Structures are given as structure tokens and as C-alpha cells.
Amino acid sequence: MPVSVVIITGMSGSGMSSALKVFEDLGYFAIDNLPVQLIPTFVHLCDESGEISRTAFVVDVRSREFLGAFPQIYDALTGKDADVMVLFLEADDEVLLCRYSETRRPHPLPDQNVIEAIRHEREMLSEIRELADITIDTSEHTVHTLREAIKNRFAEKSTGQEMNVTISSFGFRHGLPRELDMTFDVRFLPNPHFVPALRTLTGRDTEVIKYLQSESEVEETISRFVDLLEYLLPRFQREGKSYLTVGVGCTGGRHRSVMVAEALSDRLNESGYETKVVHRDVEKDEKRYKG
């Protein structure tokens, strides 16, 4: 059985070190900044010994020979029948600039200001980005949500289903999440925000759930969404898609979208699909509501 190799690369400051820790937790033999020329040798030794079946590397512009050597190294790995996956992490220029300002760490490209270094690095990595099997924009990710995104894609599945489904609630007020495959808008449903006793609660609280369940159109909406997903998921699987991210949005991302996302997850689980729920915006207005 070929060695599974994940090469993590991308923009400096996009979360590559955090991603590598997730792979280590998933049981991969994780190595940061190994000279790129040594990767095929290491993979060959893993294959010969039979003791390491999965390995993950971070390679980036800290390794000065990385850019020129990477395409040849990639060809060498695939030529050895290794199961190679390239994961590219990126983020918006403004987000990367903010991260560098917060951490006060220098950019690995010297002799230029940070924003110039970021733009230069993006140009340098453009060809390598084209080789990526998976690209994750971490602009809106925390360490925790990035961990979930990687686990959704790379964790060994515990069921026979090949489709991994993430249901992500969000508020349109805070912008549309990245990386959604499809979106359900539930702003037409009755809004608990306008019920004073419910305003400070969330769609995970019993009172809000009961309030929404008492409205017939909520149940009908959930049922129709489930019917659509149960129709679509096998067809996505047939085309080889192993994961799907479904967004459920309301105005603030605190009540309706949260309740509906949880309900969709529960019902898809009952149908045998492996689902995970992410509530991106559920806590964003908590201080305003309770302060």
C-alpha cells in the first residue's frame, strides 16, 4: 500500500504550522520545513520500513530552494506511486498583514515591508498553487475552525459513507462564508430576535428551538432541505466528491440558522451521513445582547 503524503504549503501567516499540528493529531508523521530535496528519500524510507504509512510536510518560502525544486520533487513522489496530496493555505492580504501586526513576527522574505513581501510571495507561489489538490482560504478561520476543516477532509472515516458533510450556520450581516458548496437562506422564517425573552439566547437553546418548532413553516422548510440534500448527496458521491459544505444563513447567525443547521445535521446523521456542524457567528453579538 503506498505511503500517504500530504504536502502543506502556501502563504506565510496562513496557518501552516497549525495545520501541521492537526495532521500530527490525526496520526500523521509530521515534519516542518524539511529540505524539499530530502522528501522523496524520506518517503522511500517510510515505504521500505513499513512503519510509517502517513506523513505530512510543511514546505514554504523559508526553504529558498523550494520554489525551483518543488515541481520536480512532486513528479518524483508521484512517480514512486506515493499517494500525494498538496494542501495550499492562503488568506487575503489585509488579513495576513493584520496577523503579522498582531504577532510582530517578521515576514520570511527580507528587505521589503510586510505588504510588499506578501504580494511578492503570492506571485512566487502562483505556479505551486496551481498544483494544489485542495486550497483553503483561512481569512475567516480561527485555529479551531481550521482544525475542523482539515479533519473533515483528512480524518479516517468511521462509517461506510464516503461523503463528509459540514453544515455551517452564519449571519448574512457578517458576510458570506468562503468555501461553501451550497447555501440555504432562512431569513424568511420567524425571527426570535424580535421576541425579548429569546433575543439573548441562541438557536441551540431549548426555548428558541421550541419557538421555531411551533411554526409550521419551519418544519416544512427543514423537511424540504433534507429531501433536497438526500437527493443530491448520492449524486455528489457518484462524481467522486468526498466532502460538502452547506451554509445556512439568517440575518445575524444566532437563532434561525443555528437551529436549522443543527436539525439538518441530526436528520442527515439518521440517514447514515457523517455530518459536523460549525456555527460561525453565533457568539459575535453576545456582548451587545448581554452588555
C-alpha positions as CSV (number, residue, x, y, z in Angstrom):
1,M,0.0,0.0,0.0
2,P,1.6,3.4,-1.0
3,V,2.6,5.9,1.6
4,S,0.1,8.7,2.0
5,V,1.9,12.1,1.7
6,V,0.4,15.5,2.4
7,I,2.5,18.5,1.4
8,I,1.3,21.6,3.2
9,T,2.3,24.8,1.6
10,G,1.0,28.3,1.0
11,M,1.3,31.9,2.2
12,S,3.3,32.6,5.2
13,G,0.9,33.5,8.1
14,S,-1.9,31.5,6.6
15,G,-1.8,28.8,9.3
16,M,0.5,26.1,8.0
17,S,2.0,25.4,11.4
18,S,-1.5,25.0,12.9
19,A,-2.4,22.7,10.0
20,L,0.6,20.5,10.6
21,K,-0.4,20.1,14.3
22,V,-3.8,18.8,13.2
23,F,-2.2,16.2,10.9
24,E,0.0,15.1,13.8
25,D,-3.1,14.7,15.9
26,L,-4.6,12.6,13.1
27,G,-1.7,10.2,13.3
28,Y,0.5,11.5,10.5
29,F,4.3,11.6,10.9
30,A,4.6,15.4,10.8
31,I,7.7,17.3,9.7
32,D,8.1,21.1,9.5
33,N,10.5,22.6,6.9
34,L,12.4,19.5,5.8
35,P,14.7,20.5,2.9
36,V,12.5,19.8,-0.1
37,Q,15.1,17.6,-1.9
38,L,15.0,15.1,1.1
39,I,11.3,14.5,0.9
40,P,11.4,11.7,-1.8
41,T,14.2,10.0,0.2
42,F,12.2,10.1,3.4
43,V,9.1,8.8,1.7
44,H,11.1,6.0,0.2
45,L,12.5,5.0,3.6
46,C,8.9,5.1,5.0
47,D,7.8,2.7,2.3
48,E,10.7,0.4,2.8
49,S,10.3,0.2,6.6
50,G,6.5,-0.2,6.5
51,E,6.4,1.6,9.9
52,I,5.1,4.9,8.7
53,S,2.1,4.9,6.4
54,R,1.1,8.6,6.5
55,T,3.3,11.6,6.6
56,A,2.8,15.4,6.3
57,F,5.3,18.1,5.5
58,V,5.2,21.8,5.6
59,V,7.3,23.3,2.9
60,D,7.3,27.1,2.1
61,V,9.5,30.1,1.2
62,R,11.7,29.6,4.3
63,S,13.4,27.0,2.2
64,R,15.0,29.1,-0.5
65,E,15.3,26.2,-3.0
66,F,11.6,25.3,-2.5
67,L,10.2,27.2,-5.5
68,G,12.5,25.9,-8.1
69,A,12.7,22.3,-6.9
70,F,9.1,21.6,-5.9
71,P,7.7,20.7,-9.3
72,Q,10.4,18.1,-9.8
73,I,10.0,16.8,-6.3
74,Y,6.3,16.5,-6.9
75,D,6.9,14.5,-10.1
76,A,9.4,12.3,-8.3
77,L,6.9,11.5,-5.5
78,T,4.0,10.6,-7.8
79,G,6.5,8.5,-9.9
80,K,7.1,6.4,-6.8
81,D,3.4,5.6,-6.6
82,A,3.1,7.6,-3.4
83,D,-0.4,8.9,-2.6
84,V,0.4,12.6,-2.8
85,M,-1.9,15.4,-1.8
86,V,-1.0,19.1,-1.9
87,L,-2.8,21.3,0.5
88,F,-2.4,25.1,-0.2
89,L,-3.3,27.6,2.5
90,E,-3.9,31.2,1.7
91,A,-5.6,34.4,3.1
92,D,-6.4,37.9,2.0
93,D,-3.5,40.4,2.0
94,E,-5.2,42.5,4.7
95,V,-5.7,39.5,6.9
96,L,-2.1,38.4,6.6
97,L,-0.9,42.0,7.3
98,C,-3.1,42.1,10.5
99,R,-1.7,38.7,11.6
100,Y,1.8,39.9,11.3
101,S,1.0,43.1,13.1
102,E,-0.5,41.1,16.0
103,T,2.3,38.6,16.3
104,R,5.1,41.1,15.4
105,R,6.9,38.3,13.6
106,P,9.0,39.2,10.6
107,H,8.0,38.0,7.2
108,P,10.4,35.4,5.8
109,L,11.0,37.5,2.7
110,P,13.5,40.1,3.8
111,D,14.4,43.7,2.7
112,Q,10.8,44.9,2.0
113,N,7.8,46.0,4.0
114,V,5.3,43.4,5.0
115,I,2.6,44.2,2.5
116,E,5.1,44.2,-0.4
117,A,6.5,40.8,0.9
118,I,3.0,39.3,1.0
119,R,2.3,40.4,-2.6
120,H,5.7,39.2,-3.8
121,E,5.2,35.8,-2.1
122,R,1.8,35.4,-3.6
123,E,3.3,35.9,-7.1
124,M,6.2,33.5,-6.3
125,L,3.7,30.8,-5.2
126,S,1.2,31.2,-8.1
127,E,2.5,28.2,-10.1
128,I,2.6,25.9,-7.0
129,R,-0.9,26.9,-6.1
130,E,-2.0,25.5,-9.5
131,L,-0.7,22.1,-8.4
132,A,-2.7,22.1,-5.2
133,D,-5.4,19.4,-4.8
134,I,-7.1,21.4,-2.0
135,T,-6.9,25.1,-1.4
136,I,-8.2,26.6,1.9
137,D,-8.7,30.3,2.4
138,T,-8.1,30.8,6.1
139,S,-9.1,34.5,6.2
140,E,-12.2,33.8,8.2
141,H,-10.9,30.7,10.1
142,T,-9.8,30.5,13.7
143,V,-7.4,27.9,14.8
144,H,-10.4,25.8,15.9
145,T,-12.4,26.1,12.7
146,L,-9.3,25.4,10.6
147,R,-8.8,22.3,12.6
148,E,-12.3,21.2,11.9
149,A,-12.0,21.9,8.2
150,I,-8.8,19.8,7.9
151,K,-10.3,17.0,10.0
152,N,-13.3,16.9,7.8
153,R,-11.1,16.3,4.7
154,F,-8.4,14.1,6.1
155,A,-9.6,12.2,9.2
156,E,-10.2,8.5,8.6
157,K,-13.9,7.9,8.3
158,S,-15.7,5.8,10.9
159,T,-18.7,4.8,8.7
160,G,-19.2,3.3,5.3
161,Q,-20.3,6.6,3.8
162,E,-17.8,8.3,1.6
163,M,-19.4,11.7,1.9
164,N,-18.4,14.0,4.7
165,V,-20.9,16.9,5.2
166,T,-20.3,20.1,7.1
167,I,-23.3,22.3,8.0
168,S,-22.2,25.9,8.6
169,S,-24.6,28.4,10.1
170,F,-23.8,32.1,9.6
171,G,-25.2,35.6,9.5
172,F,-25.5,37.5,6.3
173,R,-24.7,40.6,8.3
174,H,-21.2,39.3,8.8
175,G,-20.6,38.3,5.1
176,L,-21.0,35.0,3.2
177,P,-18.5,32.3,4.4
178,R,-15.9,31.1,2.0
179,E,-15.7,27.6,0.6
180,L,-19.5,26.9,0.6
181,D,-20.7,24.4,-1.9
182,M,-24.4,25.4,-1.5
183,T,-26.3,27.9,0.6
184,F,-29.8,27.9,2.3
185,D,-31.2,31.3,3.2
186,V,-33.6,31.1,6.1
187,R,-34.2,34.8,6.7
188,F,-37.9,34.3,5.7
189,L,-38.5,32.3,8.9
190,P,-40.0,33.9,12.1
191,N,-37.1,35.7,13.9
192,P,-36.6,35.0,17.6
193,H,-34.6,38.2,17.8
194,F,-37.9,40.2,18.0
195,V,-39.1,38.2,21.0
196,P,-37.5,39.9,24.0
197,A,-37.3,36.7,26.1
198,L,-35.4,35.0,23.3
199,R,-33.1,37.7,22.0
200,T,-30.1,36.9,24.2
201,L,-30.4,33.1,23.6
202,T,-29.2,31.1,20.6
203,G,-30.6,28.5,18.3
204,R,-29.1,25.8,20.5
205,D,-31.3,26.9,23.5
206,T,-34.5,24.9,24.2
207,E,-36.7,28.0,24.3
208,V,-35.6,29.1,20.8
209,I,-35.9,25.6,19.4
210,K,-39.5,25.2,20.8
211,Y,-40.5,28.7,19.5
212,L,-39.3,27.8,16.0
213,Q,-40.7,24.3,16.1
214,S,-44.1,25.8,16.9
215,E,-44.1,27.5,13.5
216,S,-45.3,25.0,10.8
217,E,-43.2,26.6,8.0
218,V,-40.0,25.9,10.0
219,E,-40.6,22.2,10.0
220,E,-41.7,22.2,6.3
221,T,-38.6,24.2,5.4
222,I,-36.3,21.7,7.2
223,S,-38.0,18.7,5.7
224,R,-37.7,20.2,2.2
225,F,-34.0,21.0,2.7
226,V,-33.4,17.4,3.9
227,D,-35.2,16.0,0.9
228,L,-33.1,18.0,-1.4
229,L,-29.8,17.1,0.3
230,E,-30.7,13.4,0.4
231,Y,-31.4,13.6,-3.3
232,L,-28.1,15.5,-4.1
233,L,-25.6,13.8,-1.8
234,P,-25.5,10.4,-3.6
235,R,-25.1,12.3,-6.9
236,F,-22.2,14.3,-5.5
237,Q,-20.7,11.0,-4.2
238,R,-21.1,9.4,-7.7
239,E,-19.0,12.2,-9.1
240,G,-16.2,11.5,-6.5
241,K,-16.9,14.4,-4.2
242,S,-15.8,13.3,-0.7
243,Y,-16.9,16.4,1.3
244,L,-19.6,19.0,1.0
245,T,-20.0,22.3,2.9
246,V,-23.6,23.5,3.2
247,G,-24.3,27.0,4.5
248,V,-27.4,28.0,6.4
249,G,-27.8,31.8,6.8
250,C,-30.0,34.1,8.6
251,T,-29.6,37.8,9.4
252,G,-27.2,37.6,12.4
253,G,-26.3,33.9,12.5
254,R,-27.5,33.5,16.1
255,H,-31.0,32.0,16.1
256,R,-32.7,30.6,12.9
257,S,-29.6,29.4,11.0
258,V,-28.2,27.7,14.1
259,M,-31.4,25.8,14.9
260,V,-31.9,24.8,11.2
261,A,-28.2,23.7,10.8
262,E,-28.5,21.5,13.9
263,A,-31.7,20.0,12.6
264,L,-30.3,19.3,9.2
265,S,-27.2,17.6,10.8
266,D,-29.4,15.4,13.1
267,R,-31.5,14.2,10.2
268,L,-28.7,13.5,7.8
269,N,-26.9,11.6,10.6
270,E,-30.1,9.5,10.9
271,S,-29.8,8.8,7.2
272,G,-26.2,7.5,7.6
273,Y,-24.2,10.5,6.6
274,E,-21.3,11.8,8.7
275,T,-22.0,15.4,9.5
276,K,-20.4,18.1,11.5
277,V,-21.9,21.5,12.5
278,V,-20.0,24.8,12.6
279,H,-21.7,27.9,14.0
280,R,-19.5,30.8,12.6
281,D,-21.3,33.8,14.0
282,V,-23.3,32.5,17.0
283,E,-21.3,34.4,19.6
284,K,-20.4,37.5,17.6
285,D,-23.2,39.7,19.1
286,E,-23.2,38.2,22.6
287,K,-21.7,41.3,24.2
288,R,-24.2,43.6,22.5
289,Y,-27.1,41.5,23.6
290,K,-26.0,40.9,27.2
291,G,-24.0,44.1,27.8
